[in-house]
Structure formats: structure tokens, C-alpha cells
Amino acid sequence: MFSHIMVGADDIQASKTFYDAVLGALGYEPGVMSTEDRCYYRSESGVFAITKPLDGEAASRGNGSTIGFTAETTAAADAWHAAGIANGGSTCEDAPGIRNNPNGDLYLAYLLDPSGNKICALRRMG
């Protein structure tokens, strides 16, 4: 359904450090800078990118928006969360753990990236 997801960041290097760590915890390679203001993370399932806003305004988070990354195991989700905290992110919502869902239980770990974008690592349980 998606070709790519891109989020804004005011400090590309701080955001690259953060995303290299959290996505690395899920097994992805470090991001590749295409310009000094844009970084890409490519996978078989799509592209995640960070960029300075093209309009010159400050980056801002989407209120109500969350970007979810698949975690193969709960341990990977926990490592993702720890890497985020250690690299400039902050925790949000409840601590990582199982959430009961009518469509099947989920293991979720939430973070705010250095620019305030809300992201999540998700593992579908059984």
C-alpha cells in the first residue's frame, strides 16, 4: 500500500543517529544520506525517510499520527525501545508490553523521536 513514509526533522544528524539505532535494533542497515538534509532507510517492504521540511519552517509532529515498525520478537521491540531512549528519543504512552486487542493481542513499544514524531514497534502475538 505504501511506497514510502517520510517524517520531518530539524536536526537530521540527531535523527539519523536515533533511527540508525532503533531501526538497527530491528535488523535494518544504517540510513543513507542523499543530501545533507535527507536520509533514507530502504527495505523490501518500502522506504522510511527523514528530511528537513522543504518549506523552511520548523518540523512538527502530526497530532494523532503514529508510524509503526514491525518487530519480529518482543525482545526486538524491547531492544528497539532501549536503543531509542539511549539515542535521543523519549518514551510515551505505557511501558512496552502486551495490549489486548479485539483483533489479537499486540506487543507495543512507543517512542517520540528527537523531533517529536510518535513511532511504535509492534509484534503481533500468536
C-alpha positions as CSV (number, residue, x, y, z in Angstrom):
1,M,0.0,0.0,0.0
2,F,2.8,2.5,0.8
3,S,5.8,3.3,-1.3
4,H,7.4,5.4,1.5
5,I,6.9,7.3,4.7
6,M,8.8,10.5,5.4
7,V,9.0,12.5,8.6
8,G,10.3,16.0,9.2
9,A,13.3,16.7,11.4
10,D,15.1,19.9,12.2
11,D,18.4,18.1,13.2
12,I,19.0,15.5,10.5
13,Q,22.2,14.2,12.2
14,A,20.5,13.7,15.6
15,S,17.5,12.0,13.8
16,K,19.8,9.8,11.8
17,T,21.7,8.7,14.9
18,F,18.3,7.9,16.6
19,Y,16.9,6.0,13.6
20,D,20.1,4.1,12.9
21,A,19.9,2.8,16.5
22,V,16.2,1.9,16.6
23,L,16.0,0.5,13.1
24,G,19.3,-1.3,13.6
25,A,17.7,-3.0,16.7
26,L,15.2,-4.4,14.2
27,G,17.9,-5.6,11.8
28,Y,18.0,-2.7,9.3
29,E,21.1,-1.1,7.8
30,P,22.0,2.5,8.7
31,G,20.3,5.2,6.7
32,V,21.9,6.6,3.6
33,M,22.2,10.4,3.2
34,S,21.1,11.5,-0.3
35,T,21.7,15.2,0.6
36,E,22.8,16.9,3.8
37,D,19.1,17.4,4.5
38,R,17.6,13.9,3.7
39,C,18.2,10.3,4.8
40,Y,16.7,7.1,3.5
41,Y,16.2,3.6,5.0
42,R,15.3,1.1,2.3
43,S,13.8,-2.4,2.8
44,E,11.9,-4.9,0.7
45,S,8.7,-3.6,2.1
46,G,9.3,0.1,1.5
47,V,11.3,3.2,2.4
48,F,11.4,5.3,5.5
49,A,13.0,8.7,5.2
50,I,13.8,11.8,7.3
51,T,14.0,15.3,5.8
52,K,14.3,18.9,6.7
53,P,10.9,20.5,5.7
54,L,11.2,21.9,2.2
55,D,9.2,25.0,3.1
56,G,11.9,26.1,5.6
57,E,9.5,26.0,8.5
58,A,10.3,24.0,11.7
59,A,9.5,20.3,11.6
60,S,6.3,19.4,13.5
61,R,4.7,16.2,14.5
62,G,1.4,15.0,13.4
63,N,-1.1,15.1,16.3
64,G,-2.7,11.7,16.3
65,S,-0.2,10.2,13.9
66,T,1.9,7.1,14.7
67,I,4.3,5.3,12.4
68,G,4.6,1.6,13.3
69,F,7.6,-0.7,12.6
70,T,7.3,-4.5,12.7
71,A,9.3,-6.3,15.4
72,E,9.9,-10.0,14.8
73,T,10.1,-10.7,18.6
74,T,9.2,-9.0,21.8
75,A,12.9,-8.9,22.6
76,A,13.5,-7.0,19.4
77,A,10.7,-4.5,20.4
78,D,12.4,-4.0,23.8
79,A,15.8,-3.5,22.1
80,W,14.3,-1.0,19.7
81,H,12.8,0.9,22.7
82,A,16.0,0.9,24.7
83,A,18.0,2.0,21.6
84,G,15.6,4.9,21.1
85,I,15.9,6.1,24.7
86,A,19.7,5.8,24.5
87,N,19.8,7.9,21.3
88,G,17.8,10.9,22.0
89,G,14.2,9.6,22.0
90,S,11.7,9.7,24.8
91,T,9.2,7.2,25.9
92,C,5.5,7.9,25.5
93,E,2.3,6.0,26.3
94,D,2.6,2.9,28.5
95,A,5.7,0.9,29.0
96,P,6.5,-1.7,26.3
97,G,4.2,-4.6,26.8
98,I,1.2,-6.6,25.6
99,R,-2.0,-4.7,24.8
100,N,-5.3,-6.6,24.5
101,N,-6.9,-6.0,21.2
102,P,-10.2,-7.5,19.8
103,N,-8.3,-8.4,16.6
104,G,-5.5,-10.2,18.5
105,D,-3.1,-9.2,21.3
106,L,-0.2,-6.9,20.4
107,Y,3.2,-6.2,22.0
108,L,3.8,-2.5,21.6
109,A,6.6,-0.2,22.4
110,Y,6.2,3.6,21.8
111,L,8.7,6.4,21.5
112,L,8.9,10.0,20.4
113,D,11.8,10.6,18.1
114,P,14.1,13.7,18.6
115,S,11.7,15.8,16.6
116,G,8.6,14.6,18.5
117,N,7.3,12.2,15.9
118,K,5.4,9.3,17.5
119,I,6.7,5.9,16.5
120,C,6.0,2.3,17.6
121,A,7.5,-1.2,17.4
122,L,4.8,-3.8,17.1
123,R,4.8,-7.6,17.4
124,R,1.6,-9.4,16.8
125,M,1.1,-12.1,19.4
126,G,0.1,-15.6,18.4
